[in-house]
Amino acid sequence: MDSARRDQLIELFHQRARIAGTFGMRLRFDDEGQAAIDLPYNPNLDHGLGGIHGGVYCTLMDSAGWFTAAARHDDSVWVATSEMSVHLLAPAYETDLRAEGRIIKAGKRQDVCEMHLFDAAGTLVAHGTGTFVVLPGVAWNSG
């Protein structure tokens, strides 16, 4: 993954995706272009019984998968989540979370990713897979 594309995607996430700021999420990439989303604990994201809401789990994993898929493509296309399956494995209470994306199958028209969500102790609290469709002609640019 080239640094210009990485910087472009990080700018998209941190400057234009308001949900990232609302939740307090941070995006980073490894050398292979696989995305990780870090979320410091935010008590405003808890459900009524005190655990972190499952919708937050899904948001983190969707973001990790989406940015992993998007990193494979230039800005002449848009990538859209077309399907996601999530297994909520364990509750998370008052902890930071980290979602990681990994390409399972890369294609011209769609990418399939696997996503893992960990708490601060490194416990796997959710697992998911997602299909991300490539939409040519629906370009994003930073200008």
C-alpha positions as CSV (number, residue, x, y, z in Angstrom):
1,M,0.0,0.0,0.0
2,D,1.5,3.3,-1.0
3,S,1.7,6.1,1.6
4,A,-0.5,8.5,-0.5
5,R,-3.4,6.1,-0.5
6,R,-3.0,5.4,3.2
7,D,-3.0,9.1,4.0
8,Q,-6.0,9.7,1.8
9,L,-8.0,6.9,3.5
10,I,-6.9,8.1,7.0
11,E,-8.1,11.7,6.1
12,L,-11.4,10.3,4.8
13,F,-11.9,8.5,8.1
14,H,-10.7,11.1,10.6
15,Q,-11.9,14.3,8.8
16,R,-15.0,13.4,6.8
17,A,-16.6,10.4,8.6
18,R,-18.3,12.1,11.5
19,I,-19.1,8.8,13.2
20,A,-15.3,8.3,13.7
21,G,-15.2,11.4,15.8
22,T,-18.5,10.8,17.6
23,F,-17.3,7.3,18.7
24,G,-13.7,8.3,19.2
25,M,-12.3,5.8,16.7
26,R,-8.8,5.9,15.2
27,L,-7.7,4.2,12.0
28,R,-4.3,2.8,11.2
29,F,-2.9,0.4,8.6
30,D,-0.2,-2.3,8.8
31,D,2.5,-2.6,6.0
32,E,0.2,-5.0,4.0
33,G,-2.7,-2.4,4.0
34,Q,-4.8,-4.3,6.5
35,A,-6.8,-1.8,8.6
36,A,-7.2,-1.7,12.4
37,I,-9.7,0.5,14.2
38,D,-9.0,1.5,17.8
39,L,-11.7,2.7,20.1
40,P,-10.8,3.9,23.6
41,Y,-13.5,3.1,26.1
42,N,-16.5,5.5,25.8
43,P,-19.2,5.1,28.4
44,N,-21.7,6.8,26.0
45,L,-21.6,3.7,23.9
46,D,-22.8,1.3,26.6
47,H,-26.2,-0.4,26.5
48,G,-28.6,-0.4,29.5
49,L,-26.9,-3.2,31.3
50,G,-23.5,-1.5,31.2
51,G,-21.7,-3.4,28.4
52,I,-20.6,-1.9,25.1
53,H,-23.5,-2.1,22.6
54,G,-23.3,-4.8,19.9
55,G,-24.0,-2.1,17.3
56,V,-20.6,-0.6,18.3
57,Y,-19.0,-4.0,17.7
58,C,-20.6,-4.1,14.2
59,T,-19.5,-0.5,13.4
60,L,-15.9,-1.2,14.3
61,M,-15.8,-4.4,12.3
62,D,-17.5,-2.9,9.3
63,S,-15.0,-0.1,9.3
64,A,-12.0,-2.4,9.6
65,G,-13.2,-4.5,6.7
66,W,-14.2,-1.6,4.5
67,F,-10.9,0.2,4.9
68,T,-9.0,-3.1,4.3
69,A,-10.9,-3.5,1.1
70,A,-10.6,0.1,0.1
71,A,-6.8,0.1,0.6
72,R,-6.6,-2.4,-2.4
73,H,-8.1,0.1,-4.8
74,D,-7.3,3.6,-6.0
75,D,-9.7,6.6,-5.7
76,S,-11.2,6.0,-9.1
77,V,-13.7,3.5,-7.5
78,W,-15.8,3.4,-4.4
79,V,-16.1,0.3,-2.2
80,A,-19.5,-0.4,-0.5
81,T,-20.4,-2.9,2.1
82,S,-22.8,-5.3,0.5
83,E,-23.0,-8.0,3.2
84,M,-21.7,-8.6,6.7
85,S,-22.1,-11.5,9.1
86,V,-21.2,-11.0,12.7
87,H,-20.8,-13.4,15.7
88,L,-20.9,-11.6,19.1
89,L,-18.8,-13.9,21.2
90,A,-18.4,-12.2,24.5
91,P,-19.6,-9.0,26.3
92,A,-17.1,-6.2,26.8
93,Y,-17.3,-3.9,29.8
94,E,-15.4,-0.7,30.4
95,T,-12.6,-1.6,28.0
96,D,-10.9,-0.3,24.9
97,L,-11.7,-2.2,21.6
98,R,-9.6,-3.0,18.5
99,A,-11.1,-4.2,15.2
100,E,-8.8,-5.8,12.6
101,G,-9.6,-6.5,9.0
102,R,-7.9,-9.0,6.7
103,I,-8.6,-9.9,3.0
104,I,-9.8,-13.4,2.5
105,K,-10.5,-13.1,-1.2
106,A,-9.5,-10.2,-3.4
107,G,-11.4,-9.7,-6.7
108,K,-12.0,-7.2,-9.4
109,R,-15.7,-6.7,-8.5
110,Q,-15.7,-7.6,-4.8
111,D,-13.4,-8.3,-1.9
112,V,-14.2,-10.6,1.0
113,C,-12.7,-9.7,4.4
114,E,-12.6,-11.3,7.8
115,M,-12.8,-9.0,10.8
116,H,-11.9,-9.7,14.5
117,L,-12.7,-7.5,17.5
118,F,-10.6,-7.7,20.6
119,D,-10.9,-6.1,24.0
120,A,-8.0,-4.4,25.8
121,A,-6.9,-7.8,27.3
122,G,-6.7,-9.3,23.8
123,T,-9.8,-11.4,24.2
124,L,-11.7,-12.1,21.0
125,V,-15.2,-10.6,21.6
126,A,-16.6,-10.7,18.1
127,H,-15.8,-12.2,14.6
128,G,-17.3,-11.3,11.3
129,T,-17.0,-11.6,7.5
130,G,-17.9,-9.0,5.0
131,T,-18.3,-8.6,1.3
132,F,-17.3,-5.3,-0.1
133,V,-18.4,-4.5,-3.7
134,V,-16.2,-2.4,-6.0
135,L,-18.2,0.4,-7.7
136,P,-16.3,1.8,-10.7
137,G,-17.2,5.3,-11.7
138,V,-18.2,6.3,-8.2
139,A,-15.0,8.0,-7.2
140,W,-14.1,9.8,-4.0
141,N,-11.5,12.5,-4.0
142,S,-10.1,14.6,-1.3
143,G,-10.6,17.9,-3.2
